[in-house]
Structure formats: C-alpha cells, structure tokens
Amino acid sequence: MTPANRISDDHFQAWLSQVNEACGHFNGRKLDPGFIGQLEKCQVGQISMSIVDMTQVNLFRGQREIRASSADHYYAVLQMAGTSRIEHQDACIELQAGDLTLIDASTPLDMHFHQRSRQLSLILPRSQVQSGTRGVGVACARRIEATTPLASIARLMMLEAGRTQHMANHESQAVLDALVTVLRPAIAQDAIPGSHERMFRKALALIDQNITCEGLCPEFIARGVGISMRSLYRIFAKHELVIAQYIRNRRLDFCAESLRNPAMDQKVSSLGYAWGFSDSSYFSTAFKGRFGMTPGEYRKRHAN
C-alpha cells in the first residue's frame, strides 16, 4: 500500500467513525479513489442532526449494524445537493436535490453516493413518529419530491432547526412534533392506498414507453418505477404475470398491429428488430407460438 493510499484509507475510516458516532452504526466502502467525506453534527435541545458531504461511497446498515446501535428511531433525510440512491424496505429510490424521505433505523439500508452529495439526516424518535401518524403504518423510502409544498415546508423546518443556536427541550420537542405532522401525508400508509396497483400500472406504462429498446429488462423497470427487483416480481406475480414473458408478448402484440396496418410496408425481417427483438429467428418462432402462424403468413391473412 502506498503512503497516499494509506492516508486515503485512514481518512475514510475516520469519517466512517464520525458517521457511526453521529448517526448510529453503519458500514461502508469506497467506490472510487476519489472518495470525499465530511460530517458536521448539530445538537439543539432534543433535535439531533448531521450534515454529511460525501462522494464515491456506499453506506449500509445490515442486521449486525442494527444490533450494535439503537434502532428506536427514524431518519428524516433531506438531499441538500447532488444525488443518492437508497435501497430500503423493498424500495429503491433516487433522491435529487431538495427531495426528502424517511428511513427506519430498525431495518436494513443501502445507500450509494457516486457523485458529490450533501445530505441532512435528522433523527426522529420512533414514539414521536408513530404518535404523529396516529397509529397507522409508517411508509419509508418514499421519495417526497422537492417541488411539492410538503417538501418545501419540511425542508425549511429542518434547515432552520440546524441554524438555531439554542432551543429549550420543550421547544425542540414541539419542532419535531410539527415536522412529523407536516410529513404525515407522505409517510402514513393510509395516505397511499393501492400503492402496489399504482406501481403495477406505472411499470406497464414504462414497458410500453420503452418497448422498442433492446435493453428493456426487469432491472430497468424496477429502477424506473423506484422499487426493488423483489417487489417488482411480487407485484407482477399478484397479477399472475411473468415480467420477461409480458415484455415479449407485448412486443409481439405491437408487431402484429404493425402487420395488420396496410400503411406499414416494413420488411418482416426487420420488424422484430424494430420492436426490440435481437434475434430474427427467435422473433419468428415466438410470433408463431403466440399467433399460430409466421409473421409473413399473418400479414397475408390480414392484407384484405
């Protein structure tokens, strides 16, 4: 190990220790030699928050890290600058500057910061969140978009709390209560009925929008919808569908529609490629399996 690498590793470990002290136990790894990490902790009354600058790093909490520290709280996360990707509770979201989300400290978390990122993380006691959501389930890892009025108000409250030099305990408790109240429409599970059905419809729309792309795959869809692969498969399974099969059949249906259109004079040999199939032989076989005849026969059948 070169002296420069040793210094870099020492800096990373020192920064990770700061994160663990301020936010609870995390593990992490550098994604690139260009790692940068800084942390500023703020404690005002009962409000505990940290502003973390980082780039090219993966932070995560597994069961070992959860057992090693208190998990009786949530993290209200504000993306102040840059972007981050968060995987948590079967969801996968990407935060842009100004976005917020809620993270449960008692369940695994995986965060990636590939570009320069600044996040504010504020600790919300579990009892306060559950009281503020009036006993309903708490929805975590939902992207609260920066442009929404709710995000604007919550963002202002979190930033102002960080700038305040002194606050009595009862005042800081009132601020935390108010923040939970503001966030409630986004984090209370009763406020998002039928979310699985909405995610399913969003996935179907995304498939149709990208049906001609050869790279259309479950990973692409899950990322576009903002959920994990496991959740995507589960949502499709509830409708008795297999994702890859659905994509193939959807492409075949669009191909059949093109073949029925007399204004479309595209050669059959290139039609499959146009709709996302990478192999003409496979396309012909799949088409015959779905419609009982070859694409050429299908076009002739519907010529008149």
Backbone hydrogen bonds in HBPLUS format (Angstrom, degrees):
<---DONOR---> <-ACCEPTOR-->    atom                        ^
c    i                          cat <-CA-CA->   ^        H-A-AA   ^      H-
h    n   atom  resd res      DA  || num        DHA   H-A  angle D-A-AA Bond
n    s   type  num  typ     dist DA aas  dist angle  dist       angle   num
A0006-ARG N   A0002-THR O   2.93 MM   4  6.23 157.4  1.98 155.7 162.8     1
A0007-ILE N   A0003-PRO O   2.95 MM   4  6.17 157.8  2.00 148.6 153.8     2
A0008-SER N   A0004-ALA O   2.96 MM   4  6.19 157.2  2.02 144.8 151.5     3
A0009-ASP N   A0005-ASN O   2.86 MM   4  6.11 159.6  1.90 151.8 156.6     4
A0010-ASP N   A0006-ARG O   2.90 MM   4  6.09 156.9  1.96 147.0 153.7     5
A0011-HIS N   A0007-ILE O   2.89 MM   4  6.11 154.9  1.95 148.2 155.0     6
A0012-PHE N   A0008-SER O   2.97 MM   4  6.24 155.1  2.03 146.2 153.0     7
A0013-GLN N   A0009-ASP O   2.95 MM   4  6.19 166.3  1.97 153.8 156.6     8
A0014-ALA N   A0010-ASP O   2.94 MM   4  6.10 156.2  2.00 146.7 153.5     9
A0015-TRP N   A0011-HIS O   2.94 MM   4  6.12 157.5  2.00 147.3 153.4    10
A0016-LEU N   A0012-PHE O   2.84 MM   4  6.08 159.4  1.89 152.4 158.5    11
A0017-SER N   A0013-GLN O   2.97 MM   4  6.13 148.9  2.07 141.7 149.6    12
A0018-GLN N   A0014-ALA O   3.13 MM   4  6.44 146.9  2.24 139.8 148.4    13
A0018-GLN N   A0015-TRP O   3.07 MM   3  5.03 117.7  2.47  93.5 108.8    14
A0019-VAL N   A0015-TRP O   2.99 MM   4  6.38 154.2  2.06 149.4 156.4    15
A0020-ASN N   A0016-LEU O   2.96 MM   4  6.23 159.7  2.00 148.9 153.9    16
A0021-GLU N   A0017-SER O   2.97 MM   4  6.17 151.7  2.05 144.8 152.4    17
A0022-ALA N   A0018-GLN O   2.97 MM   4  6.13 153.8  2.04 149.7 156.6    18
A0023-CYS N   A0019-VAL O   2.76 MM   4  5.61 162.6  1.79 155.9 160.8    19
A0024-GLY N   A0020-ASN O   3.12 MM   4  4.65 139.0  2.30 119.0 123.1    20
A0027-ASN N   A0060-PHE O   2.84 MM  33  5.39 172.3  1.85 165.3 168.0    21
A0060-PHE N   A0027-ASN O   2.92 MM  33  5.39 163.5  1.95 147.7 148.9    22
A0029-ARG N   A0058-ASN O   2.95 MM  29  5.35 143.4  2.09 142.2 153.4    23
A0058-ASN N   A0029-ARG O   2.92 MM  29  5.35 160.8  1.96 159.0 165.1    24
A0031-LEU N   A0056-GLN O   2.89 MM  25  4.82 176.2  1.89 119.2 120.4    25
A0035-PHE N   A0032-ASP O   3.17 MM   3  5.96 132.0  2.41 131.5 131.1    26
A0036-ILE N   A0055-THR O   3.33 MM  19  5.24 152.7  2.41 131.3 134.6    27
A0055-THR N   A0036-ILE O   2.98 MM  19  5.24 133.2  2.21 147.0 146.4    28
A0038-GLN N   A0053-ASP O   2.82 MM  15  5.02 155.4  1.88 146.3 148.5    29
A0053-ASP N   A0038-GLN O   2.85 MM  15  5.02 159.2  1.89 141.8 148.7    30
A0040-GLU N   A0051-ILE O   2.87 MM  11  5.16 155.0  1.93 146.6 154.9    31
A0051-ILE N   A0040-GLU O   2.84 MM  11  5.16 163.6  1.87 149.5 154.5    32
A0042-CYS N   A0049-MET O   2.79 MM   7  5.27 164.0  1.81 164.7 159.4    33
A0049-MET N   A0042-CYS O   2.91 MM   7  5.27 171.5  1.92 162.4 164.3    34
A0044-VAL N   A0047-ILE O   2.90 MM   3  5.14 158.1  1.95 150.2 156.2    35
A0047-ILE N   A0044-VAL O   2.86 MM   3  5.14 157.9  1.91 137.2 136.2    36
A0123-ILE N   A0048-SER O   3.01 MM  75  5.79 172.7  2.01 177.1 179.2    37
A0050-SER N   A0121-SER O   2.93 MM  71  5.32 147.4  2.04 139.6 150.1    38
A0121-SER N   A0050-SER O   2.85 MM  71  5.32 164.2  1.87 158.5 163.5    39
A0052-VAL N   A0119-GLN O   2.80 MM  67  5.31 162.4  1.83 159.2 163.1    40
A0119-GLN N   A0052-VAL O   2.95 MM  67  5.31 159.8  1.99 147.8 152.7    41
A0054-MET N   A0117-SER O   2.92 MM  63  5.39 158.6  1.97 151.9 157.4    42
A0117-SER N   A0054-MET O   2.79 MM  63  5.39 154.4  1.86 157.8 166.7    43
A0056-GLN N   A0113-PHE O   2.64 MM  57  5.47 112.3  2.10 133.0 153.0    44
A0057-VAL N   A0113-PHE O   2.99 MM  56  5.34 150.5  2.08 137.3 145.3    45
A0113-PHE N   A0057-VAL O   2.90 MM  56  5.34 154.4  1.96 161.0 169.0    46
A0059-LEU N   A0111-MET O   2.90 MM  52  5.19 144.6  2.03 146.1 155.4    47
A0111-MET N   A0059-LEU O   2.75 MM  52  5.19 168.7  1.76 173.3 174.2    48
A0061-ARG N   A0109-LEU O   2.81 MM  48  5.05 156.1  1.86 142.9 148.5    49
A0109-LEU N   A0061-ARG O   2.97 MM  48  5.05 152.3  2.05 137.0 144.9    50
A0066-ILE N   A0062-GLY O   2.96 MM   4  6.19 157.1  2.01 153.7 161.1    51
A0067-ARG N   A0063-GLN O   2.92 MM   4  6.07 159.7  1.96 148.9 153.4    52
A0068-ALA N   A0064-ARG O   3.15 MM   4  6.28 136.7  2.35 136.5 148.0    53
A0069-SER N   A0066-ILE O   3.37 MM   3  5.65 163.5  2.40 106.4 111.2    54
A0126-ARG N   A0072-ASP O   3.17 MM  54  5.50 169.1  2.18 125.9 122.5    55
A0105-ALA N   A0073-HIS O   3.19 MM  32  5.85 156.3  2.25 147.1 152.3    56
A0074-TYR N   A0124-LEU O   2.77 MM  50  5.07 160.7  1.81 149.0 155.7    57
A0124-LEU N   A0074-TYR O   2.84 MM  50  5.07 171.8  1.85 145.9 148.6    58
A0075-TYR N   A0103-ILE O   2.75 MM  28  4.95 157.0  1.80 143.5 151.3    59
A0103-ILE N   A0075-TYR O   2.86 MM  28  4.95 156.5  1.92 143.2 150.8    60
A0076-ALA N   A0122-LEU O   2.80 MM  46  5.08 172.3  1.81 156.8 157.5    61
A0122-LEU N   A0076-ALA O   2.93 MM  46  5.08 169.2  1.95 144.9 148.3    62
A0077-VAL N   A0101-THR O   2.89 MM  24  5.34 167.6  1.90 160.5 163.1    63
A0101-THR N   A0077-VAL O   3.00 MM  24  5.34 140.0  2.16 143.0 152.6    64
A0078-LEU N   A0120-LEU O   2.83 MM  42  5.04 167.5  1.85 154.6 158.9    65
A0120-LEU N   A0078-LEU O   2.84 MM  42  5.04 164.9  1.87 150.7 155.9    66
A0079-GLN N   A0099-ASP O   2.95 MM  20  5.52 171.5  1.96 163.8 166.6    67
A0098-GLY N   A0079-GLN O   2.60 MM  19  5.43 171.0  1.61 172.2 169.0    68
A0080-MET N   A0118-ARG O   2.79 MM  38  5.31 132.0  2.02 141.9 155.3    69
A0081-ALA N   A0118-ARG O   3.17 MM  37  4.96 152.5  2.25 137.9 136.7    70
A0118-ARG N   A0081-ALA O   2.97 MM  37  4.96 163.6  2.00 133.6 131.0    71
A0084-SER N   A0095-LEU O   3.18 MM  11  5.31 142.7  2.32 138.6 145.2    72
A0095-LEU N   A0084-SER O   2.85 MM  11  5.31 148.8  1.94 151.9 160.3    73
A0085-ARG N   A0112-HIS O   3.04 MM  27  5.17 164.7  2.07 148.1 152.8    74
A0112-HIS N   A0085-ARG O   2.86 MM  27  5.17 158.9  1.91 149.7 156.8    75
A0086-ILE N   A0093-ILE O   2.83 MM   7  5.35 165.4  1.85 158.8 163.8    76
A0093-ILE N   A0086-ILE O   2.88 MM   7  5.35 157.0  1.93 155.8 159.3    77
A0087-GLU N   A0110-ASP O   2.81 MM  23  5.10 162.9  1.84 155.6 161.2    78
A0110-ASP N   A0087-GLU O   2.99 MM  23  5.10 149.0  2.09 151.5 156.7    79
A0088-HIS N   A0091-ALA O   2.90 MM   3  5.31 154.9  1.96 143.9 152.3    80
A0091-ALA N   A0088-HIS O   2.94 MM   3  5.31 154.3  2.01 114.2 122.5    81
A0228-SER N   A0090-ASP O   2.94 MM 138  5.09 159.5  1.98 134.9 128.3    82
A0092-CYS N   A0226-GLY O   3.34 MM 134  4.98 159.8  2.39 100.8 103.5    83
A0099-ASP N   A0096-GLN O   2.99 MM   3  5.59 166.8  2.00 142.1 144.7    84
A0100-LEU N   A0144-ILE O   3.02 MM  44  5.01 155.1  2.08 135.7 143.7    85
A0144-ILE N   A0100-LEU O   2.84 MM  44  5.01 169.0  1.85 161.3 158.1    86
A0141-ALA N   A0102-LEU O   2.82 MM  39  5.65 166.0  1.84 162.4 164.6    87
A0107-THR N   A0104-ASP O   3.33 MM   3  5.89 172.4  2.33 119.6 120.6    88
A0128-GLN N   A0125-PRO O   3.07 MM   3  5.34 123.5  2.40 103.1 116.9    89
A0129-VAL N   A0125-PRO O   3.12 MM   4  6.49 156.8  2.17 154.9 161.5    90
A0130-GLN N   A0126-ARG O   2.92 MM   4  6.12 172.5  1.93 161.3 163.1    91
A0131-SER N   A0127-SER O   2.97 MM   4  5.98 149.5  2.06 137.0 145.7    92
A0132-GLY N   A0128-GLN O   2.89 MM   4  5.97 155.1  1.95 140.8 148.3    93
A0133-THR N   A0129-VAL O   2.92 MM   4  6.13 137.3  2.11 145.9 156.8    94
A0135-GLY N   A0130-GLN O   3.17 MM   5  5.66 170.5  2.18 169.4 168.4    95
A0134-ARG N   A0131-SER O   3.12 MM   3  5.13 158.5  2.17 104.1 108.9    96
A0136-VAL N   A0133-THR O   3.36 MM   3  5.96 170.9  2.37 120.3 121.2    97
A0189-GLN N   A0137-GLY O   2.86 MM  52  5.18 173.5  1.86 146.8 146.1    98
A0139-ALA N   A0187-ILE O   2.56 MM  48  4.71 174.0  1.56 149.8 151.4    99
A0148-THR N   A0145-GLU O   3.12 MM   3  5.81 168.6  2.13 122.7 126.3   100
A0152-SER N   A0148-THR O   3.10 MM   4  6.41 157.2  2.15 152.3 159.0   101
A0153-ILE N   A0149-PRO O   3.05 MM   4  6.31 160.4  2.09 154.7 158.1   102
A0154-ALA N   A0150-LEU O   3.01 MM   4  6.20 173.6  2.02 155.5 157.6   103
A0155-ARG N   A0151-ALA O   2.83 MM   4  5.78 158.8  1.87 147.0 153.6   104
A0156-LEU N   A0152-SER O   3.11 MM   4  6.22 158.0  2.16 140.5 146.1   105
A0157-MET N   A0153-ILE O   3.02 MM   4  6.31 159.1  2.07 151.8 157.4   106
A0158-MET N   A0154-ALA O   3.00 MM   4  6.24 163.2  2.03 153.0 156.9   107
A0159-LEU N   A0155-ARG O   2.99 MM   4  6.16 164.9  2.01 153.5 157.6   108
A0160-GLU N   A0156-LEU O   2.93 MM   4  5.99 162.3  1.96 149.2 154.5   109
A0161-ALA N   A0157-MET O   2.98 MM   4  6.07 153.6  2.05 143.9 151.2   110
A0162-GLY N   A0158-MET O   3.18 MM   4  6.39 147.2  2.29 139.2 147.3   111
A0163-ARG N   A0159-LEU O   3.17 MM   4  6.48 131.5  2.42 137.6 150.2   112
A0163-ARG N   A0160-GLU O   3.11 MM   3  5.07 132.4  2.35  94.2 107.2   113
A0164-THR N   A0160-GLU O   3.15 MM   4  6.32 128.5  2.43 143.5 155.8   114
A0171-GLU N   A0168-ALA O   3.04 MM   3  5.15 121.6  2.40  97.9 113.2   115
A0172-SER N   A0168-ALA O   2.90 MM   4  6.23 160.9  1.94 160.1 165.3   116
A0173-GLN N   A0169-ASN O   2.93 MM   4  6.14 154.1  1.99 149.4 156.8   117
A0174-ALA N   A0170-HIS O   3.14 MM   4  6.26 148.4  2.25 132.5 140.3   118
A0175-VAL N   A0171-GLU O   3.03 MM   4  6.40 146.4  2.14 144.1 153.3   119
A0176-LEU N   A0172-SER O   3.02 MM   4  6.34 158.8  2.07 149.5 154.1   120
A0177-ASP N   A0173-GLN O   2.92 MM   4  6.19 159.2  1.97 149.3 155.2   121
A0178-ALA N   A0174-ALA O   2.91 MM   4  6.09 157.1  1.96 144.1 150.5   122
A0179-LEU N   A0175-VAL O   2.89 MM   4  6.15 152.1  1.97 147.8 155.5   123
A0180-VAL N   A0176-LEU O   3.02 MM   4  6.29 161.9  2.05 151.5 155.4   124
A0181-THR N   A0177-ASP O   3.00 MM   4  6.25 156.2  2.06 147.0 154.0   125
A0182-VAL N   A0178-ALA O   2.94 MM   4  6.22 154.1  2.01 147.3 154.0   126
A0183-LEU N   A0179-LEU O   2.97 MM   4  6.21 156.2  2.02 149.0 155.6   127
A0184-ARG N   A0180-VAL O   2.91 MM   4  5.90 125.5  2.21 142.2 156.1   128
A0186-ALA N   A0183-LEU O   2.85 MM   3  5.61 143.9  1.98 127.5 137.7   129
A0187-ILE N   A0183-LEU O   3.13 MM   4  6.21 140.9  2.29 146.1 155.4   130
A0187-ILE N   A0184-ARG O   3.13 MM   3  5.15 129.0  2.40 100.0 113.6   131
A0188-ALA N   A0184-ARG O   2.94 MM   4  5.48 149.0  2.04 160.0 156.1   132
A0191-ALA N   A0188-ALA O   2.87 MM   3  5.47 157.4  1.92 116.8 124.5   133
A0192-ILE N   A0189-GLN O   3.18 MM   3  5.50 167.2  2.20 109.9 113.6   134
A0198-ARG N   A0194-GLY O   3.04 MM   4  6.37 155.2  2.10 152.5 159.8   135
A0199-MET N   A0195-SER O   2.88 MM   4  6.10 155.7  1.94 148.1 154.8   136
A0200-PHE N   A0196-HIS O   2.89 MM   4  6.12 148.9  1.99 143.5 152.4   137
A0201-ARG N   A0197-GLU O   2.97 MM   4  6.26 161.9  2.01 149.4 153.3   138
A0202-LYS N   A0198-ARG O   2.87 MM   4  6.07 153.0  1.94 145.2 153.5   139
A0203-ALA N   A0199-MET O   2.88 MM   4  6.08 151.4  1.96 144.0 151.4   140
A0204-LEU N   A0200-PHE O   2.97 MM   4  6.28 157.4  2.02 150.8 156.6   141
A0205-ALA N   A0201-ARG O   2.98 MM   4  6.21 158.8  2.03 146.9 152.5   142
A0206-LEU N   A0202-LYS O   2.94 MM   4  6.14 153.4  2.01 144.1 151.7   143
A0207-ILE N   A0203-ALA O   2.95 MM   4  6.19 151.5  2.03 147.1 154.6   144
A0208-ASP N   A0204-LEU O   3.07 MM   4  6.39 164.3  2.10 150.8 153.9   145
A0209-GLN N   A0205-ALA O   2.95 MM   4  6.16 154.6  2.02 147.6 154.9   146
A0210-ASN N   A0206-LEU O   3.13 MM   4  6.25 134.8  2.34 139.4 149.8   147
A0210-ASN N   A0207-ILE O   3.17 MM   3  5.28 134.6  2.39  98.6 110.7   148
A0213-CYS N   A0210-ASN O   2.97 MM   3  5.46 159.2  2.02 117.2 124.1   149
A0216-LEU N   A0213-CYS O   3.18 MM   3  5.57 165.5  2.20 116.3 117.3   150
A0221-ILE N   A0217-CYS O   3.07 MM   4  6.37 159.4  2.11 156.2 162.5   151
A0222-ALA N   A0218-PRO O   2.86 MM   4  6.03 171.0  1.86 158.6 160.6   152
A0223-ARG N   A0219-GLU O   3.06 MM   4  6.18 161.1  2.10 146.8 151.9   153
A0224-GLY N   A0220-PHE O   3.00 MM   4  6.17 153.3  2.07 142.8 150.5   154
A0225-VAL N   A0221-ILE O   2.87 MM   4  6.07 151.7  1.95 155.1 162.5   155
A0226-GLY N   A0222-ALA O   2.87 MM   4  5.87 142.2  2.01 140.8 151.4   156
A0227-ILE N   A0222-ALA O   3.07 MM   5  5.27 157.6  2.12 146.4 150.3   157
A0232-LEU N   A0228-SER O   3.02 MM   4  6.30 156.7  2.08 148.4 155.2   158
A0233-TYR N   A0229-MET O   2.97 MM   4  6.25 166.6  1.98 158.8 160.7   159
A0234-ARG N   A0230-ARG O   3.02 MM   4  6.18 154.4  2.09 143.5 151.2   160
A0235-ILE N   A0231-SER O   2.89 MM   4  6.09 157.6  1.94 152.0 157.2   161
A0236-PHE N   A0232-LEU O   3.10 MM   4  6.35 164.1  2.13 152.7 156.4   162
A0237-ALA N   A0233-TYR O   2.89 MM   4  6.03 151.8  1.97 143.9 152.6   163
A0238-LYS N   A0234-ARG O   3.04 MM   4  6.29 142.6  2.19 143.9 152.6   164
A0239-HIS N   A0236-PHE O   2.99 MM   3  5.27 140.5  2.15 103.6 115.1   165
A0241-LEU N   A0236-PHE O   2.95 MM   5  5.14 157.4  2.01 135.1 138.5   166
A0240-GLU N   A0237-ALA O   2.86 MM   3  4.65 157.3  1.91 106.6 109.0   167
A0246-TYR N   A0242-VAL O   2.82 MM   4  6.02 155.1  1.88 159.0 167.5   168
A0247-ILE N   A0243-ILE O   2.94 MM   4  6.25 162.4  1.97 159.5 163.2   169
A0248-ARG N   A0244-ALA O   3.03 MM   4  6.25 165.2  2.05 147.9 152.0   170
A0249-ASN N   A0245-GLN O   2.92 MM   4  6.11 168.0  1.93 152.2 155.5   171
A0250-ARG N   A0246-TYR O   2.85 MM   4  5.98 152.1  1.93 148.1 156.4   172
A0251-ARG N   A0247-ILE O   2.96 MM   4  6.19 158.1  2.01 150.4 155.9   173
A0252-LEU N   A0248-ARG O   2.96 MM   4  6.26 156.9  2.01 148.9 155.7   174
A0253-ASP N   A0249-ASN O   2.88 MM   4  6.11 149.6  1.97 143.6 151.7   175
A0254-PHE N   A0250-ARG O   3.05 MM   4  6.36 155.9  2.11 148.0 153.7   176
A0255-CYS N   A0251-ARG O   2.90 MM   4  6.19 154.1  1.96 148.4 156.3   177
A0256-ALA N   A0252-LEU O   2.88 MM   4  6.12 158.2  1.93 148.4 153.9   178
A0257-GLU N   A0253-ASP O   2.98 MM   4  6.24 151.2  2.07 143.0 150.9   179
A0258-SER N   A0254-PHE O   3.01 MM   4  6.31 152.4  2.09 145.5 152.4   180
A0259-LEU N   A0255-CYS O   2.95 MM   4  6.28 152.6  2.03 149.3 157.2   181
A0260-ARG N   A0256-ALA O   3.02 MM   4  6.26 137.6  2.21 142.9 153.7   182
A0261-ASN N   A0258-SER O   3.18 MM   3  5.22 144.9  2.30  98.4 108.6   183
A0264-MET N   A0261-ASN O   3.01 MM   3  5.52 158.1  2.06 115.4 122.3   184
A0270-SER N   A0267-LYS O   3.09 MM   3  5.53 143.7  2.22 107.9 117.5   185
A0271-LEU N   A0267-LYS O   3.09 MM   4  6.24 123.7  2.43 142.7 158.3   186
A0271-LEU N   A0268-VAL O   3.20 MM   3  5.02 142.9  2.35  95.3 106.1   187
A0274-ALA N   A0270-SER O   3.12 MM   4  6.36 152.3  2.20 146.1 153.9   188
A0275-TRP N   A0271-LEU O   3.19 MM   4  6.55 135.0  2.40 145.3 156.7   189
A0275-TRP N   A0272-GLY O   3.14 MM   3  5.29 135.1  2.35  98.7 110.6   190
A0277-PHE N   A0272-GLY O   2.89 MM   5  5.13 154.3  1.96 151.0 142.6   191
A0276-GLY N   A0273-TYR O   3.18 MM   3  5.27 163.3  2.21 111.0 110.3   192
A0283-PHE N   A0279-ASP O   2.98 MM   4  6.19 155.8  2.04 147.7 155.2   193
A0284-SER N   A0280-SER O   3.03 MM   4  6.26 162.4  2.06 147.6 150.8   194
A0285-THR N   A0281-SER O   3.06 MM   4  6.30 162.3  2.09 149.3 154.3   195
A0286-ALA N   A0282-TYR O   2.81 MM   4  5.97 166.1  1.83 155.5 159.5   196
A0287-PHE N   A0283-PHE O   2.84 MM   4  5.96 158.6  1.89 151.5 157.8   197
A0288-LYS N   A0284-SER O   3.00 MM   4  6.16 161.7  2.04 146.0 150.7   198
A0289-GLY N   A0285-THR O   2.97 MM   4  6.17 150.4  2.06 143.7 152.5   199
A0290-ARG N   A0286-ALA O   3.05 MM   4  6.31 139.5  2.22 142.3 152.1   200
A0290-ARG N   A0287-PHE O   3.16 MM   3  5.23 127.4  2.45  94.8 108.0   201
A0291-PHE N   A0287-PHE O   2.86 MM   4  6.00 163.8  1.88 157.9 162.5   202
A0292-GLY N   A0288-LYS O   2.70 MM   4  4.69 135.3  1.89 131.0 135.6   203
A0298-TYR N   A0294-THR O   2.89 MM   4  6.13 154.4  1.96 153.6 161.7   204
A0299-ARG N   A0295-PRO O   2.97 MM   4  6.22 154.5  2.03 148.5 154.3   205
A0300-LYS N   A0296-GLY O   3.13 MM   4  6.40 161.6  2.16 147.6 152.1   206
A0301-ARG N   A0297-GLU O   2.92 MM   4  6.10 156.0  1.98 146.8 153.7   207
A0302-HIS N   A0298-TYR O   3.16 MM   4  6.39 145.0  2.29 143.4 151.3   208
A0303-ALA N   A0300-LYS O   3.18 MM   3  4.97 167.0  2.20 105.4 106.6   209
